[in-house]
Amino acid sequence: MSAPHVQQNQPRGSRPVQRDPDLWFFDGNVVLVAQGILAFRVHKGVLAHHSEVFKSWFTGVAPPPSHGTIELCEGAQVQALLVIYGLRRLPVREASRVTFSVVAGLCRFALAYGLTALAKASFDLMDPTFSTDLEERDTLPDGCRLSFDLGDKQAIEAYNVSNLSDNGCIFMAIYLCAQLPLEVLRAGTRRADGTPEVLSEPDLQIILKAKAQLKQLSAKVLAECYNTRCSGVYECWNEFGCDDVFYHMRFPKGPGVQELVDGDAVSMWALDCIDELRDDERICEECARNTRKRHEGLRQAVWEEYMENVEIPEQWR
C-alpha cells in the first residue's frame, strides 16, 4: 500500500467542503479532508495517540501548523474517526451491525495510518467469517458472519484486503475467489465507493491454481456420494433397508450439486441431503448417523488437503 498523502493548507477552489457535524470540534487543531469534500476538525494529540503515522507527522522536524489541512488517502475515514473518539463502538463479534465494505475500509485505513489497535479490531471482525476452522465456520451464528454486501464478486476485495496483513484470512479468501467465473476474476470489481478492485497477474494465477485444485477435491466428494450405502442389515433400523433411498446422493441433481462440481469442495450439500432424508423419515437414524459421520470426516479431510497444498502469496509463505 502506498504511503498516505499529505497536503497542508491546500486551496479548496470553488468546490464547497462540508464539515462533518459529529467530528468538527471547536478546539480542534488540525483539519482532515476526505476526498476533497468532507472535513473533520480534530485533535493532533488524539490522532497521535492512536496512529504512529500521525504521531510521526506531528512530532517531526516540520510538523503541520495549527489548523493545517491533511488530505486523507483511504476510505472509511468517518467510521475510523468515530471509533477513535469513542463515538461509535466497533463490535468485536457482532458483524451483522457492519457490512464487509465498512470492515474492509477500516482495515485499509488503519493499516495506511498505523492505527494498530483499530487494524487488529477490524481483522478480528473478519476472522470468524474467514476462519480456517470448518467447525467454527459451520457453527457461527448469522449475527457474527460478515456478508458480501456487494455480492459474491466482493471476494476479490476480500482477497486484496487479506493480502495486506498476515492474519490467516487469505486461505478462505482464495477459496471464495476460486468460486467465481474466470471472466469475473479477470475483470475485477469495485468497492462501495467505486474504487476498482482487481487481481494482479500473480494473484490471478494463485486463484486459478486453487480453482483447479478444488475441482479435483470436489471429484473426491462426488465419488463418496456415489458410494453412499445403507449401514447394513445388522445396523439399519429400516425393515426394507435404506439403500434405495440413497439413490438421491448417488445421482445428485440441483444447483447445490453444480456448485460442488464447480469447485465448492467443502459444500454442505451432502450433509444437508442426509439431514433432509432423516427429517423426512426416509432413512433411519442409524444410517443417517453413520453416513453423516463419513461425510463430515471426508469434508474435513478435503479442507485439510486444500490448506496443505494451496499456494498463497509469497510474502505469507
Beta strands, then each sheet from edge to edge (+ up, - down):
strand 1: 18-24
strand 2: 30-34
strand 3: 38-42
strand 4: 68-72
strand 5: 189-190
strand 6: 196-197
sheet 1: 1+ 3+ 2- 4-
sheet 2: 5+ 6-
end
